[in-house]
Amino acid sequence: MKRGPAKIPAVATLTHFTRASTSATALDNLVAILKDGVVRGGSRMVRGARPAVCMFDVPIPELRTILDRRNRRRYEPFGIAVDKRYAFTMGARPVIYLPWREAEKILAPEESWRVVSLEIDNDPPIDWSFEREWRAAGDLPFEPPLAAALVETWKDVDEIFDRFDGRPPCASVIPLAEVFASPA
């Protein structure tokens, strides 16, 4: 396959990352998302009974700090970038960063999925606001032309193309190692 420079979508995107599970690698989980055409909502780190899809509102080149190897328990460099405008029409919204007790006073319990706890007075403080998180309640289906697969290396790009017989159901497959490489 002829390779050129990694193409970063020109539109604003929201990114969702997979990680390994007990039965699959992060890459396998990304392939499942692409096959299904949907990012499934989860309840890990989401309050309330309503699952949600968690995404970052961070430009792809700036994801380097979030995907740092020290965060590998939480995030691996395999995911999907979805057009932000499309995600918004599908119900995705920025989370509300608030102390949990304050959030309980002003939001209905069924809206608690929207809140990320911000506890600056704790020792150590709890502050995830640098992630610029957005969430969509439930699952988030996506249109292939409005999504890009994010993988770690060119080897992973080849793997995605191989698993889909040369036609992955997305607009592009971006190797993050190249995007994060320092310019010469």
KOLSE-93238 format. One line per field, with one value per residue (C-alpha): residue in three letters; x, y, z. Coordinates in steps of 0.25 Angstrom, whole numbers. Layout:
N
code (ALA	...);
x (X	...);
y (Y	...);
z (Z	...);
END
This chain:
184
code (MET	LYS	ARG	GLY	PRO	ALA	LYS	ILE	PRO	ALA	VAL	ALA	THR	LEU	THR	HIS	PHE	THR	ARG	ALA	SER	THR	SER	ALA	THR	ALA	LEU	ASP	ASN	LEU	VAL	ALA	ILE	LEU	LYS	ASP	GLY	VAL	VAL	ARG	GLY	GLY	SER	ARG	MET	VAL	ARG	GLY	ALA	ARG	PRO	ALA	VAL	CYS	MET	PHE	ASP	VAL	PRO	ILE	PRO	GLU	LEU	ARG	THR	ILE	LEU	ASP	ARG	ARG	ASN	ARG	ARG	ARG	TYR	GLU	PRO	PHE	GLY	ILE	ALA	VAL	ASP	LYS	ARG	TYR	ALA	PHE	THR	MET	GLY	ALA	ARG	PRO	VAL	ILE	TYR	LEU	PRO	TRP	ARG	GLU	ALA	GLU	LYS	ILE	LEU	ALA	PRO	GLU	GLU	SER	TRP	ARG	VAL	VAL	SER	LEU	GLU	ILE	ASP	ASN	ASP	PRO	PRO	ILE	ASP	TRP	SER	PHE	GLU	ARG	GLU	TRP	ARG	ALA	ALA	GLY	ASP	LEU	PRO	PHE	GLU	PRO	PRO	LEU	ALA	ALA	ALA	LEU	VAL	GLU	THR	TRP	LYS	ASP	VAL	ASP	GLU	ILE	PHE	ASP	ARG	PHE	ASP	GLY	ARG	PRO	PRO	CYS	ALA	SER	VAL	ILE	PRO	LEU	ALA	GLU	VAL	PHE	ALA	SER	PRO	ALA);
x (0	5	7	6	6	-5	-17	-24	-39	-41	-54	-54	-55	-59	-50	-54	-43	-43	-35	-32	-43	-42	-46	-40	-29	-32	-30	-40	-50	-48	-50	-63	-67	-65	-72	-84	-84	-87	-79	-86	-89	-83	-85	-70	-68	-82	-92	-106	-113	-111	-99	-92	-81	-70	-61	-50	-52	-37	-30	-24	-10	-12	-16	-2	-3	-16	-10	3	8	5	-10	-10	-19	-30	-26	-19	-16	-28	-41	-50	-51	-65	-69	-73	-85	-91	-89	-96	-108	-108	-109	-94	-92	-80	-80	-83	-71	-77	-75	-84	-92	-95	-99	-109	-116	-118	-119	-130	-124	-127	-117	-106	-98	-95	-87	-72	-68	-59	-54	-43	-43	-40	-25	-21	-31	-40	-40	-42	-46	-33	-40	-51	-60	-73	-83	-95	-106	-107	-100	-94	-96	-87	-87	-74	-71	-72	-62	-47	-41	-29	-18	-4	5	5	5	-8	-13	-9	-17	-29	-29	-26	-38	-47	-42	-36	-49	-50	-64	-58	-53	-38	-29	-19	-6	-5	10	13	3	11	25	33	36	50);
y (0	14	23	38	47	45	53	60	63	78	79	79	65	58	46	34	24	9	0	-14	-23	-37	-43	-33	-23	-9	-11	-22	-13	-2	-12	-15	-1	1	-12	-8	7	11	14	7	15	10	13	13	27	31	34	29	18	24	19	29	31	39	47	58	72	73	75	62	67	71	58	54	58	50	38	38	24	27	27	14	8	18	21	14	20	13	21	28	43	47	61	70	76	62	57	70	67	53	59	60	71	77	71	80	80	82	78	66	71	84	76	68	80	86	74	64	50	45	56	52	45	59	62	60	63	75	75	85	85	71	66	63	71	64	72	65	78	78	66	75	64	62	51	46	38	23	19	28	23	29	31	26	39	47	38	35	23	26	16	16	12	10	-5	-3	5	-7	-17	-8	-9	-24	-26	-19	-24	-11	-3	1	8	21	34	31	23	32	27	35	33	40	52	53	52	64	72	70);
z (0	-3	9	9	21	31	28	40	38	35	43	58	64	77	80	87	91	93	102	104	111	117	103	93	90	88	73	73	81	70	59	66	67	52	48	56	52	66	79	90	103	116	131	135	142	138	150	150	142	128	120	112	101	106	97	97	90	88	74	69	70	84	89	92	106	109	102	110	114	128	125	118	128	124	109	98	85	77	75	66	63	59	53	65	58	55	69	74	65	71	85	90	99	107	121	133	143	157	171	172	184	176	164	172	176	162	153	152	155	141	136	145	133	129	141	144	158	161	175	175	191	192	195	184	176	166	153	139	132	124	116	111	111	104	106	98	106	101	88	77	63	53	38	32	24	37	45	45	52	60	62	68	56	41	44	51	39	30	40	39	24	24	34	24	11	8	10	25	28	31	24	28	37	44	51	63	65	52	56	69	63	65	52	47);
END
